[in-house]
């Protein structure tokens, strides 16, 4: 009985590792590099979350308004 549980656990771990490897290859080219749009789609949600959590949105709005003021808009 214990042997069957070990096999089931091993199969589940194999499935999880296969799934992780498959997801990691999304958007990769044959050369092994990821397409820039795929990389941006991965990074931007995390960057937005960090900006909101650490108050970076306020700084970006302040900088953007100063640049707009210098451009005369």
C-alpha positions as CSV (number, residue, x, y, z in Angstrom):
1,X,0.0,0.0,0.0
2,X,2.8,2.4,0.9
3,X,4.5,1.6,-2.4
4,X,1.4,2.8,-4.3
5,X,1.4,6.1,-2.4
6,X,5.1,6.7,-3.2
7,X,4.4,6.1,-6.9
8,X,1.4,8.5,-6.9
9,X,3.5,11.1,-5.2
10,X,6.3,10.7,-7.7
11,X,3.9,10.9,-10.6
12,X,2.4,14.1,-9.2
13,X,5.8,15.7,-8.8
14,X,6.7,14.7,-12.4
15,X,3.5,16.4,-13.6
16,X,4.2,19.6,-11.7
17,X,7.8,19.8,-12.9
18,X,6.6,19.2,-16.5
19,X,4.0,21.9,-16.1
20,X,6.5,24.4,-14.7
21,X,8.9,23.6,-17.5
22,X,6.2,24.1,-20.1
23,X,5.1,27.4,-18.7
24,X,8.7,28.6,-18.6
25,X,9.1,28.1,-22.3
26,X,6.1,30.2,-23.3
27,X,7.1,32.8,-25.7
28,X,10.7,31.6,-26.2
29,X,12.3,31.5,-29.6
30,X,14.3,28.6,-30.9
31,X,17.4,30.5,-30.0
32,X,16.3,30.3,-26.3
33,X,15.4,34.0,-26.0
34,X,12.0,35.2,-25.0
35,X,10.1,37.6,-27.3
36,X,10.2,41.2,-25.9
37,X,6.4,41.5,-25.7
38,X,6.2,38.3,-23.7
39,X,8.8,39.5,-21.4
40,X,7.0,42.8,-20.9
41,X,3.7,41.0,-20.3
42,X,5.5,39.0,-17.5
43,X,7.2,42.0,-15.9
44,X,4.6,44.8,-16.1
45,X,2.0,43.3,-13.7
46,X,4.7,42.7,-11.1
47,X,6.1,46.2,-11.6
48,X,2.7,47.8,-11.2
49,X,2.0,45.8,-8.1
50,X,5.3,46.9,-6.6
51,X,4.7,50.6,-7.6
52,X,1.3,50.5,-5.9
53,X,2.6,48.8,-2.7
54,X,5.6,51.0,-2.3
55,X,4.1,54.3,-3.4
56,X,5.9,54.6,-6.7
57,X,2.7,55.7,-8.5
58,X,2.8,59.1,-6.8
59,X,6.4,59.7,-7.9
60,X,5.7,58.7,-11.5
61,X,2.7,61.1,-11.6
62,X,4.7,63.9,-10.1
63,X,7.6,63.4,-12.6
64,X,5.2,63.1,-15.6
65,X,3.4,66.3,-14.6
66,X,6.7,68.2,-14.4
67,X,7.8,66.9,-17.8
68,X,4.4,67.9,-19.2
69,X,4.9,71.4,-17.6
70,X,8.3,71.8,-19.3
71,X,6.9,70.8,-22.6
72,X,4.2,73.4,-22.2
73,X,1.2,71.1,-22.0
